[in-house]
């Protein structure tokens, strides 16, 4: 077999997927593609690993969060030494070290694998239409509905394929969004009966007034021993600050 992987998971020769795809044209497109990965949390860590193992060489990774202790049980690129550091920066550094191929060639020229971290919000004005149009593919790995809707709209206008993903408990979802080809993230509308909110969103990156209200109610219940009858927070069971055990119901990438 042309590709070998050592104990760190790092590929030390050409694509292992050569033997899976058996399609030189597809493999060349993978190597030439420029990918934007939005989110470096639970799903984002898995996606960047897979992209590098598949042989993608040019990835930008954006996330506005920093690493929290409660992330460590499911975001495998991080450890305790990374707490309070940028998720995007640490994920890019660790993923390159562990999973990037060492001798990718494009048009017979050896190409360095790059994962460029961006610590910031995808909704910032600087990430405009031309910026989105510079990518071959965009992948969403977000837990924020407003940000997911924003990326959805930008990709539709830029006519760039978007892979939208999320998780709910032990289940995951993924689907392709392409202008004039498929339904988009907002086509069916947001659920009217949404009552639970991921704790990683309302604790670290609240973006809506309801996030602050829900978190305030939950803290009040903890401080004064009141029973949280609404069950409107879906906390991480590994977070010592939270009363664990409630099932996470919001679709989330964190």
C-alpha positions, 0 to 999 in steps of 0.5 A: 500500500502506498500510504503508511500511517504511524502511531500519531495518525500522520500520513507519511506518503501519498494519498491512501485514498488513491486506492479507494477512489481509483479516480485520478481526476477526483484526487487532483480536484481534492488536492487543488480545492480551497476549503472554508471550515466554519467551526472548530468544535466537536464536529469541526475537529472531526472534519479537519482531521478527515479533510487532511487524511483525504488529502485536502491541502488548502483549508481556512478554519474560523471560530470565535471561541476559546477552549473550555475545560468542558470541551475536552471530553468530545473535542479530541484535538484539545487537552488541558494545556490548551484551555483559554486558547483559540479553538481555531489556532490550536485545532489547525496546529494539532491537526497539521501535526497529526494528520497532514500528508507530507508529500502531496503533489499537485501538477507534479509539484510538491505542495505544502499542506496549509490550515490557516486559523482565523480567530473571529466571527464569520459574521464580521463584515470583512468576510464578504461576498468576494471572500466566500467566492474564493472557496471551492467548498464551505463546510458548516460545523456550527452550533449557532443558528444565526451564524448558520443562517448567515453562512447559508445565505452567503454561500447561496449568493456566492454560488459556492457549495455548502455542506451543513452539519449538526448533531443532536444527542448521539445522532448527526445530520449532514446535507449539501446546499447548492444554489438552484440545486437543493433546498437551503438551511432556511427553506423549511424554516426554524422549528417553532417549538424550540425550547432547549439551548446548548449550554456551550452557546449560552455560556460562551457565545450568547448571540440572542436575548433569549440565550441570556434569559435562559441562562439567567433562569438556569443559574437562578435555579442552581443558586437558590435550589429551585427545580428547573421545570422548563428544562430549557438548558442542555448542559454538558454532563462533564461540566462541574459547574452544571447540573448534568444529565439532561439530554441535549436537544438542540442541533449543535456542532460544538 
